[in-house]
Structure formats: C-alpha cells, structure tokens
Amino acid sequence: MKQATGYSIWLMPEDLLIHELFSIIVDLSHEFGTCVFKPHVTLLSGIHNENDALLKTEKLASLVKAFYIELGNTRYSSKYFKKLFININNCEGLCCAREKAEALFNDVTNYKPHLSLVYGDHSSLVSGELNKKRMAWSLNRLRNKFQGVTIPITKLHLYKTTGYVWEWKEIAIFQL
C-alpha cells in the first residue's frame, strides 16, 4: 500500500453522479481487493503546509468561476493512483483553474487530469493473467459509460492526503 503526503485540492462531482461513481469504486475495490476512496479529480497535490493550503485554496476559490469538466474514455495504467481511471477531456475552465493554482502554489508539474476508479499496485492486486483479464474486462465494461458526461464544478475541496487512503480527510470546502 502506498502512502501519500501533504494536502490536495479536489474537484468532486455532486448529486447522483457522485453516488454512481462511488458505487463503482466500491464494487471495483471488492473485486480487486483495493482501497475505497471518494470520486474526485485532483487539481493540485503535494501541498505541505496546512495553513498555506487553507489560505491559498480560499484565494484560489475567489479567483476561479464555476466551470464544467467533461469525462473522456476509461483507461488503465501501471501507476498506483491511476490503475483504472477516466480521462478528463481538455476543458477551458479546468485549464484556467489549474493555471491559477500553479501560480498561487508555485507548482508547475506535468498535469494529466483524470478520475481514478481503482488505486493499487501489482502487490495489492491479484497478480498474473487472471488480474490482466479482470482489469481488461472492467475496462471494457466501463470504456464508454461516462464518455462525454459533463460535471459542474462549483466547489474546491481541500483534503489532507497524508498517510494511507483510508486516513485521508476533508479539511475544508470553498465555494467558487
């Protein structure tokens, strides 16, 4: 199991979509023996100081207007926090929010927005051919399920993402 450090700013779906995505995450976590987490798109991570995180996220919320993100295709990778995920299509509002976050937090890193459905590495997942077939089956089942769905983003969620996934907790919510 991988541990994270610091604070992260999340964009989260609301209403029925968050329940549907969370239900899928729970089902997949049971299927693959991985952890459960809330559906989100990380806008920025790796913030180390809580006071800095709170003040700058509040400032960021005052600079960013509500926007929509559009879900893309479902994929999988070998990355722990991006094992099975939904790509986020390029959206002007998201690009603007990310640019402002980078400027406020002095953080210019490679950013590939996505909404993860499964976290895990090969040691936490059932290994071998069976796992590959199950992951491919899950991918095919979900491939186009959410493609083109738009999600209104009206809040920034600040999470303490230190430790194991089940230890992560929401610190504050800021209205855009």
C-alpha positions, -999 to +999 in steps of 0.1 A: +000+000+000+013+034-009+012+064+014+008+100+003+019+132+019+005+167+022-027+183+011-046+181-022-073+202-039-100+181-053-128+187-078-157+164-069-189+155-088-222+161-069-257+147-067-264+113-084-231+111-103-210+110-071-231+081-058-229+062-091-191+067-093-186+058-056-207+027-061-184+016-090-153+024-069-166+003-040-175-026-064-141-025-081-123-023-047-141-055-037-133-071-070-096-063-069-090-062-031-080-025-031-089+006-011-121+027-013-119+064-019-142+092-029-145+100-066-125+132-075-103+149-099-071+162-083-065+199-093-032+201-073-014+179-048+017+179-027+009+210-007+029+206+026+017+233+050-019+232+062-022+270+069-008+277+034-032+252+019-062+267+036-053+304+028-043+298-008-072+274-016-096+301-003-079+327-025-080+303-055-117+298-050-122+336-051-103+337-085-120+308-102-155+308-116-177+277-116-170+255-146-177+222-162-154+192-168-160+166-194-153+129-188-134+111-215-126+074-221-117+049-194-082+035-193-057+017-171-020+021-163+007+008-140+006+039-118-006+033-082-031+062-080-041+058-117-047+020-121-081+022-137-093+058-145-115+080-166-096+107-186-108+142-184-111+160-217-095+194-222-118+220-207-112+257-207-124+261-171-102+233-158-071+247-176-078+281-161-082+267-126-050+247-129-030+277-142-042+298-113-034+270-088+001+266-102+007+304-099-006+306-063+012+275-051+044+279-072+038+244-086+043+238-123+042+200-128+030+178-155-008+176-152-030+149-167-064+153-152-083+121-145-108+105-122-095+073-107-117+042-102-090+019-088-058+025-068-033-002-064+000-018-074+007-053-085+013-064-049-021-052-038-040-066-068-044-103-077-014-109-099-009-127-132-031-135-162-063-135-141-057-100-130-050-088-165-082-104-178-103-089-149-088-055-154-094-057-192-130-069-185-136-039-161-121-016-187-144-029-215-174-027-192-168+009-184-150+021-215-176+045-228-200+046-199-191+081-188-176+095-221-190+129-228-207+133-194-202+168-180-197+176-143-204+210-129-176+222-106-188+247-081-165+240-051-129+233-043-124+205-017-092+206+004-082+172+016-054+161+039-039+133+019-012+122+043-009+085+051-029+056+037-060+064+016-084+055+044-067+081+066-074+110+041-099+135+053-116+166+040-104+198+057-124+225+040-148+232+011-146+265-008-175+278-030-164+291-064 
